[in-house]
Structures are given as C-alpha cells and as structure tokens.
Amino acid sequence: MIRSMPSRLFRKSASAALGCRSASMLSRAASKPVALCAIAAYARPVLEPRSFVLPSAANQFALRTYAVTTVPVPTMAESITEGTLKQWVKKVGDYVEQDEEVASIETDKIDVAVNAPSAGVITELLAEEESTVTVGQDLFKIDTEASGSSGSSSEAPKTTPKEEAAPATPAPEAAKPATPEPPKASAPPPPPPKAAEPVQATPAAPSPFGSREESRVKMNRMRLRIAERLKQSQNTAASLTTFNEVDMSSLIEFRKLYKDEILKKTGVKLGFMSAFSRAVCLAAKEVPAVNGAIEGPNGGDTIVYRDYVDISVAVATPKGLVTPVVRNAETMSMVEVEKAIADLGTKARDNKLTIEDMAGGTITISNGGVFGSMMGTPIINLPQTAVLGLHAIKDRPVAINGKVEIRPMMYLALTYDHRLLDGREAVTFLKLVKEFIEDPRKMLL
C-alpha cells in the first residue's frame, strides 16, 4: 500500500511536477492525501516548444542603428573666420554622395562649397539661410548608414503587412439602414440682406514724373569687402595717376600673324593681356620700386623689394571685382601667361576661385577697355604700390614722321603710391611699357 504524503511536502513536490501550476489547484490537491502514483498520473510535462517570430521589415527599419555624423563649417582660409550661409543645395531627407555639395557659404572674397564627407542621408539642418556661420560651427547632420533608396525624400511611405491584411470595417450606416423620419415643418427663411453698394475707390493721381519706385537690396559680403578695401586704399596711399598713350599697330599686327598658329598648336587664344604682362615684368626690372610695397606699423616704415612679379589681373564677376594672381609671371612666356589668365578668368566667372588664387600679388593690371572705357584712374590694391589701367583701342589721327596718320591708339594710366614712388620713377615705368608695346621685338632682347 502506498503511503500518503504530508500536505507541505505534497505542495513542494507537486509544484515541481506540475511546472508551478496555479496556487488554487495546489491548495485543493493538498487538502487530501494523494497517492504518489496519482500525482505522477496527473502530472504531465509542460516543456512545450516555444515559437520565435522574426521581426517584420518595418520593425527592422525601426530598430536599425543610425550612424549620424555632425558636419561643421569647414576652414575657409587663414584670414576668414565667418561667412553667410547663402543657400542650402540639399534638404532634409535628400541622399547625397561623397563630396557632393550640400550648402554654399559666401565670404568676403569667394563662395565656399560645403560638401558631404561621405555618402548618406541629410537628417537635420542646423542653420538657416542668410545667417552668419563661423568656422567650426555645427552645420548639418548626415546619416552615413542610410542607403539611397531608404533616404529618398520623394519615396512614398510603405504600408505594413498588418495594414494591408486588415479588412475594412464596414460603416455603421451600411450595416443598418436608417429609419426615415417624418419631415419637420421648417421655419420660413429670413429675407436676404441687402447688398452693400460698392464703394468706388478714388484712383491715385498719376505722377507727372513717371514711376518713382525704390528697392533696397542688402550688399553681399564681397561687395562690402570691396567697398572697405577701396576706401582704405584712398585713405592710406598717397595716390597719383600719370597717363600716356600707346600706338597699338605693331602689337595688333603681331597678334594677327601668330594667333591662328598658336591657337592650333596650343589651344590658347592670343590676346593683348599677355603682352602687357610681359612689358610690366621687364619694366619692373628697371624700376623695382613699382613692384615693391610698404610694410610696418603706423602706415609703414619698411620698403619691401621683390625679385619676382606676381601680377593681379582684375576680373569683373556678377558679384563684384576679383583679382586672381598670375604667379612668377617674369618666368613665363607670353603664351603661358595668356593661358594662366584665361584659366583664372574662367574660374572667376564660374565662381570657382579659391583663396590661394587671389592671395598675394605685387602689381595689378586692370583692363577697363573691354567695357569701352576711354580713360580712367584705377585705385591701388593695397599693399601694392601701383596699378596699370588699360583702355579702349580707338582709331585716332596722330603725327607720324611729320605726317598725319590714322592709328589704333590706347590710353594708359598708372596710379601709384607717391609715398614710395616719385614722379620720375612712375613716368619712366609707364614710358618703358609704352615702348615695349609699340615695338614687341624689344621684349625679346
């Protein structure tokens, strides 16, 4: 005969056997002695296999880890610490490739493109357009783990499988037809209000002077910087301008003879700027102060003489005047100078100049003749000492060997800093440039 078990030991054994079933069941079973065989017969294993449900695509997307990178305002140049955020090229949700432009920052000298450090999706923009941003400031955030398909802002939102499988719940009105109610006696409609008579506006008397509208546009950073620099030049340098005129006949004939051959051989269009650049380099050897500068505190107390010539070429752009530099022009041929000037002009018009392209410069050449200017007085580009102004070529009667002839003539203007250059040096320099241009063969000697 099987012996019975005490209640306390029964509850403990039954809990293990039944897999910790409910307390009420155990209490009822413990109230009477139960045979061990009955317990064994009643108990059954509860170790049922558990099913694991894989997360849906939506859950996988929600649980994906993000590698968000914060991109700061890049270093633009040693002398530039801030700029104006001119335009966001991309917006939140856009996918960008590595080195693709995201924003454009306008500085005093150039526009700086901010590119994506790696491919990804823009998640947040941290600055507004037209606001001032400083170097190192956080600019935008990019998720570098996102792909192009998931980051596209134009992609329509996907529906989850649950939403697709869920049947539409019928409207209560469709399930039970509404019982028609007897029509109620409606109150008589109120009389329509009287229409207000339109007030005839008295037209403003036309101005006898025509349109007198005004518009105000904030100056961009480059324009402000140009204004500041030019006014600084007027206030600092003792500017004086000397003039001369040059017969362009020989140079025009020289260009006509060789321009097609040079274009075919090198792809460079031969112009007049290379000849004037070469003439300036040769004349500066004779008058080195033209290529010098004044440095030091309180307006300067030291003269710097240079054995190289870096020519700043004035180029007009839609945003203002820029002066990219042809470096070591004294070592270049006329074709090399012409190519360098053409490349810098293209970069300036395409807004792709860098700070390095415009840094330095020892003397400037400004060609206002391309716009039809007959004569002008250019302003010195500090800390330089002189600027040569070229003007339009016009046929004029001149005396040649006692006879009046029609020749293509150009006025030359040299504005110089009288603190460093006296009239004798300035006039000598300009006269040398005139002689080199009137007889280009001298530049080969």
C-alpha positions in Angstrom: 0.0 0.0 0.0 1.3 3.4 -1.0 1.8 5.8 1.9 0.4 9.2 1.8 2.4 12.4 1.9 2.0 15.4 4.3 0.4 18.5 2.7 3.6 20.6 3.0 5.8 18.1 1.1 3.0 17.5 -1.4 2.8 21.1 -2.3 6.5 21.3 -2.9 6.7 18.1 -4.9 3.6 19.0 -6.9 4.9 22.4 -7.8 8.0 20.8 -9.3 6.0 18.1 -11.1 3.2 20.3 -12.4 5.5 23.1 -13.6 4.3 25.6 -10.9 0.6 25.5 -11.9 -1.9 27.7 -10.2 -1.9 28.1 -6.4 -5.6 27.2 -6.2 -5.1 23.8 -7.8 -2.3 23.0 -5.4 -4.3 24.1 -2.4 -7.2 21.9 -3.4 -4.9 19.0 -4.1 -3.1 19.5 -0.7 -6.3 19.3 1.3 -6.5 15.5 0.8 -3.7 12.9 0.9 -3.0 11.9 -2.7 -1.0 8.9 -3.7 2.3 9.5 -5.4 1.1 7.4 -8.3 -1.9 9.6 -8.8 0.4 12.6 -8.8 2.5 11.0 -11.4 -0.5 10.1 -13.5 -1.9 13.6 -13.3 1.3 15.4 -13.9 2.4 15.9 -17.4 5.5 17.8 -18.8 4.9 21.5 -19.5 8.1 22.0 -21.5 6.4 22.9 -24.8 8.4 24.2 -27.7 8.3 28.0 -27.9 7.8 29.7 -31.3 10.0 32.7 -32.3 8.5 35.3 -34.6 11.0 37.2 -36.8 10.5 41.0 -36.7 8.8 42.4 -39.7 10.5 44.7 -42.2 9.1 47.7 -40.5 10.4 46.6 -37.2 13.8 46.0 -38.7 13.8 49.5 -40.0 12.7 51.0 -36.7 15.4 49.1 -34.8 18.2 50.0 -37.2 21.1 51.7 -35.6 21.9 55.2 -37.0 25.5 56.4 -37.7 24.7 60.2 -37.6 27.7 62.5 -38.2 27.6 66.2 -37.5 29.4 68.2 -40.2 30.9 71.6 -39.1 31.6 74.7 -41.1 34.9 74.0 -42.8 38.1 76.1 -42.5 37.9 78.5 -45.5 41.2 80.5 -45.2 43.6 81.7 -42.6 42.1 85.2 -42.7 38.4 84.2 -42.9 36.6 83.2 -39.7 32.9 83.6 -40.7 30.6 83.8 -43.7 27.0 84.0 -44.7 25.1 80.7 -45.4 23.8 81.7 -48.8 22.0 78.6 -49.9 21.1 75.0 -48.9 21.6 72.9 -52.0 20.1 69.9 -50.3 17.3 69.5 -47.9 16.4 67.1 -45.1 15.8 63.6 -46.4 17.9 64.0 -49.5 20.5 61.4 -50.3 24.0 62.7 -51.1 27.1 61.1 -52.5 30.6 61.7 -51.0 31.9 65.2 -51.8 28.6 66.3 -53.2 27.7 69.9 -52.4 25.3 70.4 -49.6 25.5 74.2 -48.9 27.1 77.3 -50.1 28.8 79.9 -47.8 29.6 83.4 -49.0 32.7 85.1 -47.6 34.4 88.4 -48.2 36.4 87.0 -51.1 34.9 83.8 -52.5 31.9 81.4 -52.2 32.8 78.2 -50.3 31.0 75.0 -51.1 30.4 72.7 -48.2 30.5 69.1 -49.3 29.3 65.9 -47.7 32.2 64.0 -46.0 30.6 60.7 -47.0 27.5 59.3 -48.7 24.3 59.3 -46.7 21.0 61.0 -46.0 20.7 64.5 -44.6 18.8 64.2 -41.3 19.0 67.8 -39.9 20.0 71.3 -41.0 21.4 73.3 -38.1 21.5 76.8 -39.6 19.2 79.0 -41.7 19.9 80.7 -45.0 21.3 84.2 -44.8 22.5 83.6 -41.2 26.1 84.2 -40.2 28.1 81.0 -39.5 31.6 80.7 -38.1 34.4 78.2 -38.8 33.8 75.0 -36.7 30.1 75.7 -36.0 27.8 72.6 -36.4 26.1 73.0 -39.8 24.2 69.8 -40.6 23.8 66.1 -39.7 24.1 63.2 -42.1 23.2 59.5 -41.5 26.1 57.6 -43.2 24.4 54.2 -42.8 21.3 55.1 -44.8 21.0 54.0 -48.4 19.8 56.0 -51.3 16.5 54.1 -51.6 15.6 54.5 -48.0 16.8 58.1 -47.7 15.0 59.4 -50.8 12.5 62.1 -49.7 10.3 61.5 -52.7 9.6 57.8 -51.9 6.0 57.1 -50.8 5.6 55.7 -47.3 5.3 51.9 -47.3 2.3 50.2 -45.7 2.9 47.4 -43.2 1.6 43.9 -43.8 -0.9 44.3 -41.0 -2.4 47.3 -42.6 -2.6 45.6 -45.9 -4.2 42.4 -44.5 -6.7 44.2 -42.2 -10.2 44.2 -43.8 -12.0 47.5 -44.0 -14.5 47.9 -41.1 -18.0 48.5 -42.6 -19.6 51.7 -41.7 -22.4 51.5 -39.2 -24.8 53.2 -41.7 -24.2 50.5 -44.2 -25.0 47.7 -41.7 -28.3 49.3 -40.5 -30.5 51.3 -42.8 -31.6 54.4 -41.2 -35.4 54.8 -40.5 -36.8 57.8 -42.4 -38.2 60.4 -40.1 -41.2 62.5 -41.0 -40.3 65.9 -42.3 -40.4 68.7 -39.8 -42.0 72.0 -40.6 -39.2 74.3 -41.5 -39.2 77.9 -40.5 -39.5 80.5 -43.3 -36.1 81.6 -44.5 -35.0 85.1 -43.4 -35.2 87.7 -46.0 -31.8 88.1 -47.9 -29.7 91.1 -46.7 -29.5 94.0 -49.0 -26.3 94.0 -50.9 -24.0 96.8 -49.9 -23.3 99.2 -52.7 -19.6 99.0 -53.7 -17.6 102.0 -52.7 -15.8 103.5 -55.7 -12.1 103.9 -54.8 -10.6 107.2 -55.9 -7.7 106.4 -58.2 -4.4 108.0 -57.2 -3.4 110.8 -59.4 -0.6 109.7 -61.7 2.8 111.1 -61.0 3.9 113.7 -63.6 7.4 112.3 -63.4 6.5 108.6 -64.2 7.3 105.7 -62.0 9.2 106.5 -58.7 9.5 103.1 -57.1 12.6 102.2 -55.0 14.0 98.9 -54.0 16.6 98.2 -51.3 18.9 95.2 -51.5 21.4 94.2 -48.8 25.0 94.3 -50.0 26.7 90.9 -50.2 29.8 90.2 -48.3 32.1 90.6 -51.3 30.6 93.9 -52.2 31.0 95.2 -48.6 34.6 94.0 -48.6 35.4 95.7 -51.9 34.0 98.9 -50.7 36.0 98.7 -47.4 39.3 97.9 -49.2 38.9 100.6 -51.8 38.1 103.2 -49.2 41.1 102.0 -47.1 43.3 102.5 -50.2 42.1 106.0 -50.7 42.7 106.8 -47.0 46.1 105.2 -46.8 48.0 105.6 -50.1 49.1 109.0 -51.5 47.6 108.1 -54.9 48.6 109.9 -58.0 47.9 108.9 -61.7 50.1 109.5 -64.7 48.9 109.0 -68.3 50.4 108.1 -71.6 49.2 106.8 -75.0 50.4 103.9 -77.0 50.2 103.0 -80.7 48.9 99.5 -80.9 49.7 99.0 -84.6 52.7 96.7 -84.1 51.1 94.6 -81.4 47.9 94.2 -83.5 50.0 93.1 -86.5 52.0 90.7 -84.3 48.8 89.1 -83.0 47.3 88.8 -86.5 50.4 87.0 -87.7 50.6 84.3 -85.0 47.2 84.0 -83.3 46.0 81.2 -85.6 49.2 79.2 -85.4 49.3 79.5 -81.6 45.6 78.5 -81.3 46.2 75.5 -83.5 49.3 74.4 -81.6 48.3 75.1 -78.0 44.6 75.9 -78.0 45.3 79.3 -76.4 43.8 82.5 -77.9 46.5 85.1 -78.1 45.3 88.4 -76.7 46.8 91.7 -75.5 47.0 91.0 -71.8 50.0 88.6 -72.2 52.0 91.3 -74.0 51.2 94.0 -71.3 52.1 91.5 -68.6 55.4 90.8 -70.2 56.1 94.5 -70.7 55.2 95.1 -67.0 57.7 92.4 -65.9 60.5 93.9 -68.0 59.8 97.5 -66.9 59.7 96.4 -63.2 63.3 95.2 -63.5 64.3 98.8 -64.5 62.1 100.4 -61.8 61.9 97.9 -58.9 60.0 100.2 -56.6 56.9 99.7 -58.7 56.9 96.1 -57.7 57.6 96.9 -54.0 55.5 97.6 -51.0 55.4 99.5 -47.8 55.1 97.5 -44.6 55.2 98.1 -40.9 53.2 99.8 -38.1 51.7 103.3 -38.3 51.3 103.3 -42.0 54.5 101.5 -42.7 58.2 102.2 -42.1 59.8 99.4 -44.2 60.1 99.1 -48.0 59.9 95.5 -49.4 61.6 94.9 -52.8 60.9 91.7 -54.6 62.8 89.8 -57.3 59.6 88.1 -58.6 56.5 89.6 -60.2 53.0 88.3 -59.2 50.5 90.0 -61.5 47.0 90.5 -60.1 44.5 90.6 -63.0 41.3 92.4 -62.4 38.3 90.3 -63.4 34.7 91.5 -63.3 32.2 88.9 -62.0 28.4 89.2 -61.3 29.2 89.6 -57.5 32.0 92.1 -57.9 35.6 92.7 -58.9 38.1 90.0 -58.1 41.9 90.0 -58.7 43.3 86.5 -59.2 47.1 86.3 -59.3 49.5 85.0 -62.0 52.5 84.0 -60.0 56.1 84.4 -61.2 55.0 86.0 -64.4 58.5 87.0 -65.1 59.5 83.4 -65.8 56.6 82.7 -68.2 56.3 83.1 -72.0 53.5 85.2 -73.5 51.6 82.0 -74.3 51.9 80.7 -70.8 50.7 84.0 -69.3 47.8 84.1 -71.7 46.7 80.6 -70.7 47.1 81.3 -67.0 44.9 84.5 -67.3 42.3 82.6 -69.4 42.1 79.8 -66.8 41.7 82.3 -63.9 39.1 84.3 -65.8 37.1 81.1 -66.4 37.3 80.1 -62.7 36.2 83.6 -61.6 33.1 83.6 -63.9 32.2 80.1 -62.7 32.6 81.1 -59.1 35.3 78.5 -58.5 38.2 80.7 -57.4 40.0 79.7 -54.2 41.6 81.9 -51.6 45.0 80.8 -52.9 44.1 82.0 -56.4 43.7 85.6 -55.0 46.3 85.7 -52.2 49.3 88.0 -52.7 50.0 89.9 -55.9 52.7 92.6 -56.4 51.2 94.8 -59.1 47.7 94.9 -60.8 46.6 95.2 -64.4 43.1 96.4 -64.9 41.6 96.3 -68.4 38.6 98.6 -68.5 38.9 98.8 -72.3 36.9 95.6 -72.7 33.9 97.6 -71.5 34.7 100.6 -73.7 36.4 102.9 -71.2 38.4 105.6 -72.9 40.3 106.8 -69.8 40.1 106.3 -66.0 42.1 106.4 -62.8 42.3 103.0 -61.2 42.6 102.6 -57.4 45.7 100.9 -55.9 45.1 97.4 -54.5 46.9 97.6 -51.1 49.5 96.7 -50.1 50.7 97.0 -53.7 52.3 100.2 -54.9 50.9 100.6 -58.4 48.1 99.6 -60.8 48.2 99.8 -64.6 45.0 100.7 -66.3 44.3 99.7 -69.9 41.6 101.3 -72.0 39.7 101.0 -75.3 41.6 101.0 -78.6 40.3 103.8 -80.9 41.5 105.0 -84.3 42.8 108.5 -83.9 44.8 110.8 -86.1 48.5 111.0 -84.9 51.6 112.6 -86.3 54.0 110.0 -87.7 57.3 111.4 -89.2 55.6 114.7 -89.9 52.5 113.2 -91.5 49.1 112.7 -90.1 48.0 109.1 -90.0 45.1 107.2 -88.5 46.5 104.7 -85.9 44.8 102.4 -83.3 45.6 104.2 -80.1 45.1 103.3 -76.4 45.4 105.5 -73.3 47.5 104.0 -70.5 47.0 105.1 -66.8 49.4 104.3 -63.9 48.1 105.0 -60.4 51.0 104.8 -57.9 51.6 105.4 -54.3 53.6 108.6 -54.0 54.9 107.6 -50.6 57.2 105.1 -52.4 57.3 106.2 -56.0 58.3 109.6 -57.2 57.0 111.1 -60.5 60.3 110.3 -62.2 60.1 106.5 -61.5 56.4 106.3 -62.3 56.7 108.1 -65.7 59.8 106.1 -66.5 58.0 102.9 -65.9 55.0 103.8 -68.0 57.2 105.0 -70.8 59.0 101.7 -70.8 55.7 99.8 -71.0 54.7 102.0 -74.0 58.0 101.3 -75.8 57.7 97.6 -75.3 54.1 97.5 -76.7 54.9 99.8 -79.7 57.8 97.5 -80.7 57.2 94.0 -79.3 60.6 92.9 -80.6 62.3 94.7 -77.8 60.8 92.2 -75.3 63.0 89.5 -76.9 66.2 91.4 -76.2 
